[in-house]
Amino acid sequence: MCGICGVIAFGDSAEPVDEPTLRAMADTLRHRGPDDDGYLVAPDRRVGFGFRRLSIVDLATGDQPMSNEDDSVWLIFNGEIYNHAAHRPALESRGHRFKSRSDAEVILHLYEEFGPECVHHLRGMFAFALWDSHRRRVLLARDRIGVKPLYFAALAGTLLFGSEIKALFRHPALQPRLAEDALSLYLTFATTPAPHTLFAGVEKLPPGHRLLIDVETGQRTLQRYWQPLPDAAELLVRREPEEYVERLEALVRESIGLRMMSDVPYGAFLSGGVDSSLNVALMAELADRPVSTFSVAIAGDAASDELAFARTVAERYGTQHHEIVIGEQDFLDYLPDLVWHQDEPLADPVCVPLHALSEAAHRAGTKVIQVGEGSDELFAGYASYAFFADFHRRVWRPYRLLPEVVRRGVAGSVGPFMRLDRADVLLRAADGGELFWGGAIPFLPTHKRRLLLGADDDAGRRAVAALYADVDAAVPGGSQLDHMIGIELRQRLPELLLMRVDKVSMGSSLEARVPYLDHKLVEFALAIPADVKYRRGISKWVLKRVAERVGLDRRLVYRPKRGFCGSASNMLTRRLLDRAEQDILDSSFARERFDLRFVRAMFAEQRTGRADHNFRVWTLWNLVAWHACWLERGRSRPEPAPVV
């Protein structure tokens, strides 16, 4: 795992690339790669690469930038390629000579064989840049699911790219500015969906995409090379439920085993839920040394405390177990660093306990961790999925058959007397909108009409419509559950959940691996029928059966699901709520854009228990903290000390 950055200069008027600028850009990524650095400036100074290394595989000879045999192709790479060893014999038989044991070098030789199509041969998580001096082009690529981020900014005569946005701002041609059109998207999704960011002129390379840049002309070609689709062969076969369980167990076991590839100590985050417990059980079975496990709880919050469940799993599988308890001061202490590490706000308070876990792992000498993200999205693990699927079948679909004039009449006459979120459901039903927008939607259009001083551009509604259109085209005739899972895999999972894992864990120089999101496992999971995922009233039934077969206690497997540390519903104590209100109301940014009467009403309702605004409060608090960090203090803000 590493940090990468670079500059591409094209056109006669472009400023040539220089190494001091690359070093300045790479220095902002030191937390991603504290072990080493490396640089490349092409002889004509049209292309420059910067690299920070976190040494995981091939500690002695895996330095980057890395080149092929004749130095005509150069690579910088962030991630892990788990099938690199399987490719080596065939590549060597075709005359390729390897200089190292590094997985990165396989990318170079696969590119020589297949060009940009090399991405189809990679199994892993990655964001990389490759300079082909003969063809005069640079290839940028992001992995299929979006585990690793990659940003770029196209300027006059120059293109910048990097693992984090902060690296781009160390180039003198780019300054932080708010992307006004992305603000509404952030309020809808608690993050900005790719290709948008909250910074003007900065884009995210979407998951499963590659970008080709012609160094002579600056022409950019964006290509989608993968999307979440069910395994076509599996769709032709209807298996018995237990046959899906057997096949899934084999894929989960294989994926976890592949992600134990490491020359340094590894471990797992263990919540005590079924996903992390299954992960630990199989890691312990496959490991040649005790697995390190890390669990966290919030002080004084018994309802969200799962330490006892995690401890039981750790004891059974003989792990080297670590427990951390955090309090409200940890939230206050971490928020300034959080918005710096995130680059743009990710409105998820889970980032705070995730940071505590990452710091504990770092202190314990662990460099690689496995996490359970993606399982709930793939296998319908959320209770809300069952609710929305059932509501869509019993209520939404029949209601939509009523004449539009009736639906609009109901929304207009009844909606004003309902809670805003429920009124929004009536409006969407009247206007032909969609019921399910995602698993983390803080502000619906009805909220934003009250919150924003300027007119909302309805960007959220258009973004949701585009997501549904993409899923409909990919899986025509799919069930409502299929559509919900498809929406989540395209938006919330890569741009919120995986982004938070990457930014927070890498802030502690820790590599996080995501075994449930191996692309082969994903394609199989998407082919599992909805009635096998949600079976006999049991969510995530197929994966829970795998956990049973592996030997986990049935009481643990089938106990009611809890959100990680309770999620947003319990994290804002009275003291934190007071601080959030103060920070938001004192923010000049908030005063300019938000109706503070609505904001004050939210806090009042939260305190009296009339409504649950925790998630909305956290969304606004993150936003004003981010704005203060990046757009008010700007470059004058002291950066956090490098991790040592």
RAMO-V943864 format. One line per field, one symbol per residue. ss: DSSP state (a for helix, b for strand, c for the rest). phi: phi as a letter, one per 30 degrees, with the letter a starting at -180 (. if undefined). psi: psi as a letter, one per 30 degrees, with the letter a starting at -180 (. if undefined). A space follows every 50 residues. Layout:
ss = ???
phi = ???
psi = ???
//
This chain:
ss = cbbbbbbbbcccccccccaaaaaaaaaccaaacbcbbbbbbcccccbbbb bbbccccccccccccbbcccccbbbbbbbbbccaaaaaaaaaaccccccc ccaaaaaaaaaaaaaaaaaaaccbbbbbbbbbccccbbbbbbcccccccc bbbbbccbbbbbccaaaacccccccccbcaaaaaaaaaacccccccccbc ccbbccccbbbbbbcccccbbbbbcccccccaaaacccccaaaaaaaaaa aaaaaaaacccccccbbbbccccaaaaaaaaaaaaacccccbbbbbbbcc ccccccaaaaaaaaaacccbbbbbbbcaaaaaaaaaaaaaaaccccccca aaaaaaaaaaaaaccccbbbbcccaaaaacccaaaaaaaaaaaaaaaaaa cccaaaaaaaaaaaaaaccaaaaaaaaaaaacccccccccccccaaaaaa abccccccaaaaaaaaaaaaaaaacccccaaaaaaaaaaacaaaaaaaaa aaaaaaacccbbbbaaacaaaaaaaaaccaaaacbccbccaaaaaaaaaa cccaaaaccccccaaacaaaaccaaaaaaaaaaaaacaaaaaabcaaaaa aaaaaaaacccccaaaaaaaaaaaaaaaaaaacaaacccccccc
phi = .abbaabbcbiddddddbdeddddddddceddaddababbbdecicbbcb bbccdbbhddbcdbebbddcicbbbbbckbcdcdddddeddddcjdcccb cdddddeedddddbiededdccclcabbbbccdddhbcccbbdddjdcda cabccdibbcbadbdedddddddbbdbddedcddddddciacddcdbdcd icbcddeibbbcbdddcidcbcbccabdbdedddddbccdeddddddded dddddddddcdacbdbaadbdjddddddededdddcdcaeddbbbbbcei cddcdcddddddddddciddcbcbbcbdddddddeddeddddibdcdbde edddddddddddddidcbbcbcejddddciddddddddddddddcddddd ddeeddddddddccedccedddddddddddcidcdcckdbbdbdeddddd dddddddidddddddddddddeddbdiddddedddddddcbdddccdddd dddddddchbdccbddceddddddddcdeedcdcbhicdheddddddddd jddedddcdedcddhiiddbdcdeddddddddddddddddddccdddddd deddddddidaccedddddddedddddddcccdhdddddededb
psi = kaklllkkkllffkklkkeeeeeeeeffgeffiffllllkjleghfkkkk kkkjjekifeggllkklaeggfkkkkkkakjfgeeffeeeeefggkkkfl gkfefeeeeeeeefbfffffgkjaklklkkjjfefhlkkkkklefheklk llkjljgkkkllflefeeffkffkkkkkjeffeeeefefglkkkgllgkk fklkklkgllkkkjfefgkkjkkkfkljkkjeeeffkjllefeeeeeeee eeeeeeeeggjkglklakkjffleeeeeeeeeeeeflglkkklklllkkg ifefjgeeeeeeeeeeghljkkkkklafeeeeefeeeefeefelkjijff eeeeeeeeeeeeefgkfkkklgkfeeeeghfkeeeeeeeeeeeeeeeeef flkeeeeeeeeeeeefglkeeeeeeeeeeeggakekflfijejleeeffe ekelkkggeeeeeeeeeeeeeeeeikglleeeeeeeeeffdeeefeeeee eeeeeffghkkkkiffgkfeeeeeeffkkefeejkhgjkheeeeeeeeef gkkeeeeglkkkljgfaffgfjleeeeeeeeeeeffkeeeeffkjfeeee eeeeeeefgfljgeeeeeeeeeeeeeeeeffeebffkkkkkkk.
//
